[in-house]
Amino acid sequence: MLEVVDGGLCEKELPMLNALNEVLRDDYIKDSMGGVERWNKVLERAGIDFRLKVPHKAFHRNIGMLSGLKFNLEGKPISDAEWAQNVGNWLPSREDRTFVASLMGCVVEPGKFDNWIAPPVMGINRQPVNFEYVRFN
């Protein structure tokens, strides 16, 4: 498990039961990195000179031993002042979140789809596309 010692990150041995969340988090990060690499290959094939990057696991932690501590994207401990100076470049703003929320509609009519979802050729388990899977009574 990662912990801060003398201003840097180091590994600490813990019993497996205590470290289970960290082990699962590491697996999740590894899986996420694989997805990001696949997207980077798509960008590369499209001739787009931009690459996505997964931040260090210590970045912006709200739980665990690193909660409440400030780290940059590479996992280097930073001051509150450095965090405040850069957080707007690292995380979505309130305006960003409002914009994304505006893209998400609520379509509940069978056979209808929001404009960001491509209609499927057929429904789940070969049901018709307009099958009423969920009833809102």
DSSP file with accessible surface (Angstrom, degrees, kcal/mol):
  #  RESIDUE AA STRUCTURE BP1 BP2  ACC     N-H-->O    O-->H-N    N-H-->O    O-->H-N    TCO  KAPPA ALPHA  PHI   PSI    X-CA   Y-CA   Z-CA
    1    1 A M              0   0   36      0, 0.0    11,-2.4     0, 0.0     2,-0.3   0.000 360.0 360.0 360.0 144.0    0.0    0.0    0.0
    2    2 A L  E     +A   11   0A  14      9,-0.2     2,-0.3     7,-0.1     9,-0.2  -0.582 360.0 165.8 -80.8 140.5    1.2    3.5   -0.7
    3    3 A E  E     -A   10   0A  49      7,-2.0     7,-2.3    -2,-0.3     2,-0.5  -0.967  38.1-106.0-145.4 160.9    1.9    5.9    2.1
    4    4 A V  E     +A    9   0A  52     -2,-0.3     2,-0.4     5,-0.2     5,-0.2  -0.793  37.7 172.2 -92.4 127.3    3.7    9.3    2.4
    5    5 A V  E >  S-A    8   0A  62      3,-3.1     3,-1.6    -2,-0.5    -2,-0.0  -0.991  70.3 -14.8-135.2 123.4    7.1    9.2    4.1
    6    6 A D  T 3  S-     0   0  165     -2,-0.4     3,-0.1     1,-0.3    -1,-0.1   0.881 129.5 -50.9  52.7  42.2    9.5   12.2    4.2
    7    7 A G  T 3  S+     0   0   52      1,-0.2     2,-0.3    69,-0.0    -1,-0.3   0.565 123.1  87.1  78.5   7.2    7.5   14.0    1.5
    8    8 A G  E <  S-A    5   0A  28     -3,-1.6    -3,-3.1    68,-0.1     2,-0.4  -0.871  78.0-103.5-133.4 168.7    7.5   11.1   -1.0
    9    9 A L  E     +A    4   0A  46     -2,-0.3     2,-0.3    -5,-0.2    -5,-0.2  -0.736  39.5 169.0 -93.3 139.1    5.5    7.9   -1.7
   10   10 A C  E     -A    3   0A  48     -7,-2.3    -7,-2.0    -2,-0.4     2,-0.3  -0.975  35.5-103.8-144.3 159.1    6.7    4.5   -0.7
   11   11 A E  E     -A    2   0A 140     -2,-0.3     2,-0.4    -9,-0.2    -9,-0.2  -0.609  30.7-164.6 -82.3 142.0    5.2    1.0   -0.5
   12   12 A K        -     0   0   79    -11,-2.4     2,-0.3    -2,-0.3    -2,-0.0  -0.995  18.9-126.0-128.8 132.7    4.1   -0.4    2.9
   13   13 A E        +     0   0  180     -2,-0.4     3,-0.0     0, 0.0    -2,-0.0  -0.621  35.5 171.2 -77.7 133.4    3.4   -4.1    3.5
   14   14 A L        -     0   0   47     -2,-0.3     5,-0.1     5,-0.0    -2,-0.0  -0.960  42.6 -87.4-135.6 156.7    0.0   -4.8    5.0
   15   15 A P    >>  -     0   0   83      0, 0.0     4,-1.7     0, 0.0     3,-0.5  -0.352  45.9-114.3 -59.3 145.4   -2.0   -8.0    5.7
   16   16 A M  H 3> S+     0   0  127      1,-0.3     4,-0.7     2,-0.2     7,-0.2   0.859 113.9  56.4 -55.6 -39.7   -4.0   -8.9    2.6
   17   17 A L  H >4 S+     0   0  144      1,-0.2     3,-0.8     2,-0.2     4,-0.3   0.920 110.0  45.3 -61.0 -42.2   -7.4   -8.3    4.3
   18   18 A N  H <4 S+     0   0  108     -3,-0.5     3,-0.3     1,-0.2    -1,-0.2   0.795 117.2  45.3 -69.0 -29.0   -6.4   -4.7    5.2
   19   19 A A  H 3X S+     0   0   12     -4,-1.7     4,-2.5     1,-0.2     3,-0.3   0.396  80.0 105.4 -96.7   4.0   -5.0   -4.1    1.7
   20   20 A L  H <X S+     0   0   80     -3,-0.8     4,-2.8    -4,-0.7     5,-0.2   0.899  79.7  50.5 -55.7 -45.2   -7.9   -5.6   -0.2
   21   21 A N  H  > S+     0   0  113     -4,-0.3     4,-2.6    -3,-0.3    -1,-0.3   0.908 111.4  49.1 -60.1 -40.2   -9.3   -2.3   -1.3
   22   22 A E  H  > S+     0   0    9     -3,-0.3     4,-2.7    -4,-0.2    -1,-0.2   0.908 110.5  50.4 -66.0 -39.7   -5.9   -1.2   -2.5
   23   23 A V  H  X S+     0   0   50     -4,-2.5     4,-2.2     2,-0.2    -2,-0.2   0.944 113.2  45.6 -62.9 -45.6   -5.5   -4.4   -4.5
   24   24 A L  H  X S+     0   0   92     -4,-2.8     4,-2.3    -5,-0.2    -2,-0.2   0.900 112.0  51.9 -64.7 -39.3   -8.9   -4.0   -6.1
   25   25 A R  H  X S+     0   0   50     -4,-2.6     4,-2.7    -5,-0.2    -1,-0.2   0.920 108.3  51.4 -62.7 -42.7   -8.1   -0.3   -6.8
   26   26 A D  H  X S+     0   0   68     -4,-2.7     4,-2.5     1,-0.2    -2,-0.2   0.907 109.9  49.7 -61.2 -40.8   -4.8   -1.3   -8.5
   27   27 A D  H  X S+     0   0   94     -4,-2.2     4,-2.4     2,-0.2    -1,-0.2   0.907 110.9  49.8 -63.2 -41.8   -6.7   -3.8  -10.6
   28   28 A Y  H  X S+     0   0  161     -4,-2.3     4,-2.7     2,-0.2    -2,-0.2   0.926 111.3  48.5 -62.7 -44.0   -9.2   -1.2  -11.6
   29   29 A I  H  X S+     0   0   35     -4,-2.7     4,-2.7     2,-0.2    -2,-0.2   0.926 110.6  51.0 -63.3 -43.3   -6.5    1.3  -12.5
   30   30 A K  H  X S+     0   0  161     -4,-2.5     4,-1.7     1,-0.2    -1,-0.2   0.929 111.9  47.3 -60.5 -44.0   -4.7   -1.4  -14.6
   31   31 A D  H  X S+     0   0  113     -4,-2.4     4,-1.8     1,-0.2    -2,-0.2   0.917 111.8  50.7 -63.4 -42.7   -8.0   -2.1  -16.5
   32   32 A S  H  X S+     0   0   36     -4,-2.7     4,-2.5     1,-0.2    -2,-0.2   0.902 106.6  54.6 -62.3 -40.1   -8.5    1.6  -17.0
   33   33 A M  H  X S+     0   0   96     -4,-2.7     4,-2.5     1,-0.2    -1,-0.2   0.886 105.0  53.8 -63.1 -36.6   -5.0    2.0  -18.4
   34   34 A G  H  X S+     0   0   27     -4,-1.7     4,-1.9     2,-0.2    -1,-0.2   0.916 109.5  47.9 -62.9 -42.1   -5.7   -0.7  -20.9
   35   35 A G  H  X S+     0   0   17     -4,-1.8     4,-2.2     2,-0.2    -2,-0.2   0.911 110.9  50.6 -64.4 -41.5   -8.8    1.2  -22.1
   36   36 A V  H  X S+     0   0   31     -4,-2.5     4,-2.5     1,-0.2    16,-0.3   0.910 108.3  52.6 -64.1 -40.2   -6.9    4.4  -22.3
   37   37 A E  H  X S+     0   0  107     -4,-2.5     4,-1.9     1,-0.2    -1,-0.2   0.896 107.4  52.0 -63.0 -38.6   -4.2    2.7  -24.4
   38   38 A R  H  X S+     0   0  156     -4,-1.9     4,-1.7     1,-0.2    -1,-0.2   0.925 110.3  48.2 -63.4 -42.3   -6.9    1.4  -26.8
   39   39 A W  H  X S+     0   0  159     -4,-2.2     4,-2.5     1,-0.2    -2,-0.2   0.892 108.2  55.3 -64.3 -37.5   -8.3    5.0  -27.2
   40   40 A N  H  X S+     0   0    9     -4,-2.5     4,-2.5     1,-0.2    -1,-0.2   0.882 105.6  51.9 -63.4 -35.5   -4.7    6.3  -27.8
   41   41 A K  H  X S+     0   0  116     -4,-1.9     4,-2.7     2,-0.2    -1,-0.2   0.891 108.6  50.9 -66.4 -38.8   -4.3    3.8  -30.6
   42   42 A V  H  X S+     0   0   62     -4,-1.7     4,-1.7     2,-0.2    -2,-0.2   0.935 111.5  47.8 -61.9 -45.2   -7.6    5.1  -32.1
   43   43 A L  H  <>S+     0   0   31     -4,-2.5     5,-2.6     2,-0.2     4,-0.3   0.921 112.1  49.8 -61.4 -42.9   -6.3    8.6  -31.9
   44   44 A E  H ><5S+     0   0  123     -4,-2.5     3,-1.6     1,-0.2    -2,-0.2   0.932 109.9  49.4 -63.2 -45.8   -3.0    7.7  -33.4
   45   45 A R  H 3<5S+     0   0  185     -4,-2.7    -1,-0.2     1,-0.3    -2,-0.2   0.824 108.8  54.4 -62.9 -30.1   -4.7    5.9  -36.3
   46   46 A A  T 3<5S-     0   0   68     -4,-1.7    -1,-0.3    -5,-0.2    -2,-0.2   0.475 117.1-115.1 -82.7  -2.0   -6.8    8.9  -36.9
   47   47 A G  T < 5 +     0   0   66     -3,-1.6     2,-0.6    -4,-0.3    -3,-0.2   0.692  64.4 149.4  77.7  19.1   -3.7   11.1  -37.1
   48   48 A I      < -     0   0   82     -5,-2.6     2,-1.7    -6,-0.2    -1,-0.3  -0.767  42.7-146.5 -90.9 122.3   -4.6   13.1  -34.0
   49   49 A D        +     0   0  159     -2,-0.6     2,-0.3    -3,-0.1    -1,-0.1  -0.470  65.2  96.7 -89.2  65.0   -1.5   14.2  -32.2
   50   50 A F        -     0   0  123     -2,-1.7     2,-0.4   -10,-0.1    -2,-0.1  -0.980  52.8-159.8-150.3 139.2   -2.9   14.0  -28.7
   51   51 A R        -     0   0   99     -2,-0.3     2,-0.2    -8,-0.1   -14,-0.1  -0.982  13.9-134.1-126.8 139.7   -2.6   11.2  -26.1
   52   52 A L        -     0   0   72     -2,-0.4     2,-0.4   -16,-0.3   -12,-0.1  -0.585  23.7-163.7 -83.9 151.0   -4.8   10.4  -23.1
   53   53 A K        -     0   0  146     -2,-0.2   -20,-0.0   -13,-0.0    -2,-0.0  -1.000  17.8-132.6-142.0 137.9   -3.1    9.7  -19.8
   54   54 A V        -     0   0   40     -2,-0.4     3,-0.1   -21,-0.0   -21,-0.0  -0.769  32.7-125.0 -86.2 129.0   -4.2    8.1  -16.5
   55   55 A P        -     0   0   53      0, 0.0    19,-0.2     0, 0.0    18,-0.1  -0.274  37.3 -81.5 -70.1 162.9   -3.1   10.1  -13.5
   56   56 A H    >   -     0   0   65     17,-2.9     3,-1.8    16,-0.2    19,-0.2  -0.251  41.4-114.0 -58.9 149.2   -1.1    8.5  -10.6
   57   57 A K  T 3  S+     0   0   33      1,-0.3    -1,-0.1    17,-0.1    17,-0.1   0.724 115.1  60.2 -65.5 -15.9   -3.3    6.6   -8.2
   58   58 A A  T >  S+     0   0    0     14,-0.1     3,-0.9    15,-0.1    -1,-0.3   0.691  80.7 109.8 -82.6 -15.7   -2.4    9.1   -5.4
   59   59 A F  T <  S-     0   0   22     -3,-1.8    13,-0.1     1,-0.2    11,-0.1  -0.392  92.5 -11.0 -67.3 130.2   -4.0   12.0   -7.4
   60   60 A H  T 3  S+     0   0   81     11,-0.4     2,-0.4     1,-0.2    -1,-0.2   0.868  84.0 175.5  52.4  50.1   -7.2   13.5   -6.0
   61   61 A R    <   +     0   0   19     -3,-0.9     7,-1.1     8,-0.4    -1,-0.2  -0.700  20.4 177.0 -87.4 135.6   -7.9   10.7   -3.4
   62   62 A N        +     0   0  120     -2,-0.4     2,-0.3     5,-0.2    -1,-0.1   0.366  67.1  42.3-115.2   0.1  -10.8   11.2   -1.1
   63   63 A I  S    S+     0   0  102      4,-0.0     3,-0.4     0, 0.0     5,-0.0  -0.934  90.7  28.2-140.1 163.8  -10.5    7.8    0.7
   64   64 A G  S >  S-     0   0   53     -2,-0.3     3,-1.5     1,-0.2    -3,-0.0  -0.211 106.9 -38.7  83.2-171.4   -7.8    5.7    2.2
   65   65 A M  T 3  S+     0   0   82      1,-0.3    -1,-0.2   -63,-0.1   -61,-0.2   0.734 136.8  51.2 -64.8 -23.8   -4.4    6.6    3.6
   66   66 A L  T >  S+     0   0    3     -3,-0.4     3,-1.8   -63,-0.1    -5,-0.3   0.444  80.1 125.8 -95.6   1.6   -3.8    9.2    1.0
   67   67 A S  T <  S+     0   0   55     -3,-1.5    -5,-0.2     1,-0.3     3,-0.1  -0.315  74.8  18.1 -62.1 137.7   -7.1   11.0    1.5
   68   68 A G  T 3  S+     0   0   57     -7,-1.1     2,-0.3     1,-0.3    -1,-0.3   0.319 100.4 111.7  84.4  -9.7   -6.7   14.7    2.2
   69   69 A L    <   -     0   0   77     -3,-1.8     2,-0.5    -8,-0.2    -8,-0.4  -0.677  65.2-126.9 -95.3 153.2   -3.2   14.9    0.9
   70   70 A K        +     0   0   64      8,-0.4     8,-2.3    -2,-0.3     2,-0.3  -0.874  32.1 167.1-107.2 130.0   -2.4   16.7   -2.3
   71   71 A F  B     -B   77   0B   1     -2,-0.5   -11,-0.4     6,-0.3     2,-0.1  -0.978  28.7-126.1-134.8 150.3   -0.5   15.1   -5.2
   72   72 A N    >   -     0   0   18      4,-2.2     3,-1.8    -2,-0.3   -16,-0.2  -0.219  46.6 -84.6 -83.7-176.7    0.1   16.2   -8.8
   73   73 A L  T 3  S+     0   0   49      1,-0.3   -17,-2.9     2,-0.1   -14,-0.2   0.760 130.1  52.7 -62.3 -25.9   -0.8   14.0  -11.8
   74   74 A E  T 3  S-     0   0  115    -19,-0.2    -1,-0.3     2,-0.1   -17,-0.1   0.468 121.6-104.3 -89.3  -3.6    2.6   12.2  -11.6
   75   75 A G  S <  S+     0   0    8     -3,-1.8   -66,-0.1     1,-0.3    -2,-0.1   0.594  71.6 144.2  92.3  13.8    2.1   11.3   -7.9
   76   76 A K        -     0   0  120    -68,-0.1    -4,-2.2     1,-0.1    -1,-0.3  -0.715  56.1-113.7 -86.5 129.2    4.5   13.9   -6.5
   77   77 A P  B     -B   71   0B  39      0, 0.0     2,-0.3     0, 0.0    -6,-0.3  -0.369  42.7-175.9 -60.3 137.2    3.3   15.5   -3.2
   78   78 A I        -     0   0   19     -8,-2.3    -8,-0.4    -6,-0.0     2,-0.1  -0.894  24.9 -99.4-132.7 165.8    2.5   19.2   -3.6
   79   79 A S     >  -     0   0   65     -2,-0.3     4,-2.4     1,-0.1     5,-0.2  -0.328  33.9-110.2 -80.3 164.1    1.4   22.1   -1.4
   80   80 A D  H  > S+     0   0  117      1,-0.2     4,-2.8     2,-0.2     5,-0.2   0.878 120.9  54.6 -59.3 -37.4   -2.2   23.3   -1.0
   81   81 A A  H  > S+     0   0   71      2,-0.2     4,-2.1     1,-0.2    -1,-0.2   0.916 108.3  46.9 -65.1 -42.7   -1.1   26.5   -2.9
   82   82 A E  H  > S+     0   0   63      2,-0.2     4,-1.5     1,-0.2    -1,-0.2   0.894 112.6  50.9 -66.4 -38.1    0.2   24.4   -5.9
   83   83 A W  H >X S+     0   0   30     -4,-2.4     4,-2.6     1,-0.2     3,-0.5   0.959 110.5  48.2 -60.8 -50.9   -3.0   22.3   -5.9
   84   84 A A  H 3< S+     0   0   70     -4,-2.8     4,-0.4     1,-0.2    -2,-0.2   0.866 110.4  52.9 -59.8 -35.3   -5.1   25.5   -5.9
   85   85 A Q  H 3< S+     0   0  152     -4,-2.1    -1,-0.2    -5,-0.2    -2,-0.2   0.825 122.7  27.2 -69.5 -30.1   -3.1   26.9   -8.8
   86   86 A N  H XX S+     0   0   39     -4,-1.5     3,-1.8    -3,-0.5     4,-1.2   0.594  90.2  93.2-111.0 -14.2   -3.5   23.8  -11.0
   87   87 A V  H 3X S+     0   0   44     -4,-2.6     4,-2.6     1,-0.3     3,-0.4   0.851  83.9  59.5 -56.7 -33.1   -6.8   22.1  -10.0
   88   88 A G  H 34 S+     0   0   60     -4,-0.4    -1,-0.3     1,-0.2     5,-0.1   0.776 108.5  44.9 -65.7 -25.3   -8.6   24.0  -12.7
   89   89 A N  H <4 S+     0   0  132     -3,-1.8    -1,-0.2     1,-0.1    -2,-0.2   0.671 118.6  43.1 -86.9 -21.0   -6.4   22.5  -15.3
   90   90 A W  H  < S+     0   0   57     -4,-1.2    -2,-0.2    -3,-0.4    -3,-0.2   0.777 113.7  38.4 -97.1 -33.8   -6.6   19.0  -13.8
   91   91 A L  S  < S-     0   0   39     -4,-2.6    -1,-0.1    -5,-0.2     2,-0.0  -0.870  90.2 -90.5-123.3 154.6  -10.3   18.5  -13.0
   92   92 A P        -     0   0   65      0, 0.0     2,-0.1     0, 0.0    -3,-0.1  -0.322  42.2-130.7 -61.8 142.7  -13.6   19.5  -14.6
   93   93 A S     >  -     0   0   42     -5,-0.1     4,-2.3     1,-0.1     5,-0.2  -0.336  27.8-100.5 -83.6 173.1  -15.0   22.8  -13.6
   94   94 A R  H  > S+     0   0  200      1,-0.2     4,-2.3     2,-0.2     5,-0.2   0.904 127.4  52.6 -60.1 -39.8  -18.6   23.5  -12.4
   95   95 A E  H  > S+     0   0  134      2,-0.2     4,-2.4     1,-0.2    -1,-0.2   0.890 106.9  52.0 -64.4 -40.1  -19.2   24.8  -16.0
   96   96 A D  H  > S+     0   0   82      2,-0.2     4,-2.4     1,-0.2    -2,-0.2   0.934 111.3  47.0 -60.1 -45.9  -17.8   21.6  -17.5
   97   97 A R  H  X S+     0   0  155     -4,-2.3     4,-2.5     1,-0.2    -2,-0.2   0.892 111.3  51.2 -65.5 -38.7  -20.1   19.4  -15.3
   98   98 A T  H  X S+     0   0   90     -4,-2.3     4,-1.9     2,-0.2    -1,-0.2   0.918 110.2  49.8 -64.2 -42.1  -23.1   21.6  -16.2
   99   99 A F  H  X S+     0   0  127     -4,-2.4     4,-0.9     2,-0.2    -2,-0.2   0.943 111.7  47.1 -62.7 -47.0  -22.4   21.2  -19.9
  100  100 A V  H >X S+     0   0   74     -4,-2.4     3,-1.1     1,-0.2     4,-0.8   0.928 110.8  52.6 -62.3 -42.1  -22.0   17.4  -19.7
  101  101 A A  H >< S+     0   0   62     -4,-2.5     3,-0.9     1,-0.3    -1,-0.2   0.875 103.3  58.6 -61.3 -33.6  -25.3   17.2  -17.7
  102  102 A S  H 3< S+     0   0   86     -4,-1.9    -1,-0.3     1,-0.2    -2,-0.2   0.750 101.0  56.7 -68.4 -21.7  -27.0   19.3  -20.4
  103  103 A L  H << S+     0   0   82     -3,-1.1     2,-0.7    -4,-0.9    -1,-0.2   0.710  91.0  83.6 -79.0 -22.3  -26.1   16.6  -22.9
  104  104 A M    <<  -     0   0   96     -3,-0.9     2,-0.1    -4,-0.8    -1,-0.0  -0.754  61.9-177.5 -90.7 114.2  -27.8   13.8  -20.9
  105  105 A G        -     0   0   48     -2,-0.7     2,-0.5     2,-0.0     9,-0.1  -0.421  27.7-121.4 -98.7 179.1  -31.5   13.6  -21.6
  106  106 A C        +     0   0  116     -2,-0.1     2,-0.6     0, 0.0    -2,-0.0  -0.893  33.8 171.1-125.6  97.7  -34.1   11.4  -20.1
  107  107 A V        +     0   0   66     -2,-0.5     7,-0.2     1,-0.1    -2,-0.0  -0.950   9.7 158.2-109.7 119.2  -35.9    9.3  -22.7
  108  108 A V        +     0   0   80     -2,-0.6    26,-0.1     2,-0.1    -1,-0.1   0.423  35.5 112.5-121.0  -0.3  -38.2    6.6  -21.4
  109  109 A E  S >  S-     0   0  122      1,-0.1     3,-2.1     2,-0.1    -2,-0.0  -0.572  77.3-107.3 -77.8 127.6  -40.5    6.0  -24.3
  110  110 A P  T 3  S+     0   0   56      0, 0.0    20,-0.2     0, 0.0    22,-0.1  -0.270 104.1  18.1 -54.9 135.2  -40.0    2.5  -25.7
  111  111 A G  T 3  S+     0   0   32     18,-0.7     2,-0.3    20,-0.3    19,-0.1   0.358 103.0 108.3  85.0  -4.9  -38.3    2.6  -29.1
  112  112 A K    <   -     0   0  121     -3,-2.1     2,-0.3    17,-0.1    -1,-0.3  -0.810  47.0-170.2-105.9 147.3  -37.0    6.1  -28.6
  113  113 A F        -     0   0   74     -2,-0.3    -5,-0.1    -3,-0.1     5,-0.0  -0.984  27.5-106.5-136.7 145.3  -33.3    7.0  -27.9
  114  114 A D    >   -     0   0   29     -2,-0.3     3,-1.9    -7,-0.2   -10,-0.0  -0.262  42.0-104.6 -64.9 160.8  -31.5   10.1  -26.8
  115  115 A N  T 3  S+     0   0  146      1,-0.3    -1,-0.1   -12,-0.1   -12,-0.0   0.629 118.1  57.3 -69.3 -10.4  -29.5   11.8  -29.6
  116  116 A W  T 3  S+     0   0  141    -13,-0.2     2,-0.5     2,-0.1    -1,-0.3   0.448  95.4  76.4 -98.5   3.3  -26.2   10.6  -28.2
  117  117 A I  S <  S-     0   0   72     -3,-1.9    -4,-0.1     3,-0.0    -1,-0.0  -0.946  76.9-135.4-115.8 127.6  -27.1    6.9  -28.4
  118  118 A A        -     0   0   87     -2,-0.5    -4,-0.1     1,-0.1    -2,-0.1  -0.659  32.3-112.5 -77.2 129.9  -27.2    5.0  -31.7
  119  119 A P        -     0   0   91      0, 0.0    -1,-0.1     0, 0.0     2,-0.1  -0.369  34.3-119.9 -61.9 137.3  -30.4    2.9  -32.0
  120  120 A P        -     0   0   61      0, 0.0     3,-0.1     0, 0.0     9,-0.1  -0.358  10.6-123.9 -75.0 160.9  -29.6   -0.8  -31.9
  121  121 A V  S    S+     0   0  143      1,-0.2     2,-0.3    -2,-0.1     8,-0.2   0.884  94.1   1.0 -69.6 -39.3  -30.6   -3.2  -34.7
  122  122 A M  S    S-     0   0   91      6,-0.1    -1,-0.2     7,-0.1     3,-0.1  -0.960  82.1-104.7-144.4 164.1  -32.5   -5.3  -32.3
  123  123 A G    >   -     0   0   13      4,-2.5     3,-1.1    -2,-0.3     6,-0.1  -0.098  55.7 -61.6 -80.7-177.4  -33.4   -5.3  -28.6
  124  124 A I  G >  S+     0   0  112      1,-0.3     3,-1.6     2,-0.2    -1,-0.2  -0.380 123.0   8.5 -67.0 139.3  -32.0   -7.4  -25.7
  125  125 A N  G 3  S-     0   0  147      1,-0.3    -1,-0.3    -3,-0.1    -2,-0.1   0.871 134.5 -63.2  55.1  38.0  -32.6  -11.2  -26.1
  126  126 A R  G <  S+     0   0  200     -3,-1.1    -1,-0.3     1,-0.2    -2,-0.2   0.693  95.4 150.0  62.4  20.3  -33.9  -10.5  -29.7
  127  127 A Q    <   -     0   0   70     -3,-1.6    -4,-2.5     1,-0.1    -1,-0.2  -0.427  57.9 -88.8 -71.8 157.9  -36.8   -8.5  -28.4
  128  128 A P    >   -     0   0   70      0, 0.0     3,-2.0     0, 0.0    -4,-0.2  -0.334  37.1-112.3 -64.1 155.0  -38.0   -5.7  -30.7
  129  129 A V  T 3  S+     0   0   44      1,-0.3   -18,-0.7    -8,-0.2    -5,-0.1   0.845 118.1  52.2 -58.5 -33.2  -36.3   -2.3  -30.3
  130  130 A N  T 3  S+     0   0  102    -20,-0.2    -1,-0.3   -19,-0.1     2,-0.1   0.232  78.8 137.3 -91.6  18.0  -39.5   -0.8  -28.9
  131  131 A F    <   -     0   0   81     -3,-2.0     2,-1.4     1,-0.1   -20,-0.3  -0.374  60.6-123.0 -63.7 139.0  -39.9   -3.5  -26.3
  132  132 A E        +     0   0   87      1,-0.2    -1,-0.1   -22,-0.1     3,-0.1  -0.642  41.2 165.9 -88.2  88.0  -41.0   -2.1  -22.9
  133  133 A Y        +     0   0  100     -2,-1.4     2,-0.4     1,-0.2    -1,-0.2   0.847  68.6  29.4 -70.6 -37.2  -38.2   -3.4  -20.7
  134  134 A V  S    S-     0   0   91     -3,-0.2     2,-0.5   -26,-0.1    -1,-0.2  -0.988  72.5-149.1-128.7 134.4  -39.0   -1.1  -17.8
  135  135 A R        -     0   0  171     -2,-0.4     2,-0.9    -3,-0.1    -3,-0.0  -0.897   2.1-156.3-106.1 130.7  -42.4    0.4  -16.9
  136  136 A F              0   0  140     -2,-0.5    -2,-0.0   -28,-0.1   -28,-0.0  -0.839 360.0 360.0-103.8  89.3  -42.6    3.8  -15.2
  137  137 A N              0   0  187     -2,-0.9    -2,-0.0     0, 0.0     0, 0.0  -0.783 360.0 360.0 -99.6 360.0  -45.9    3.7  -13.4
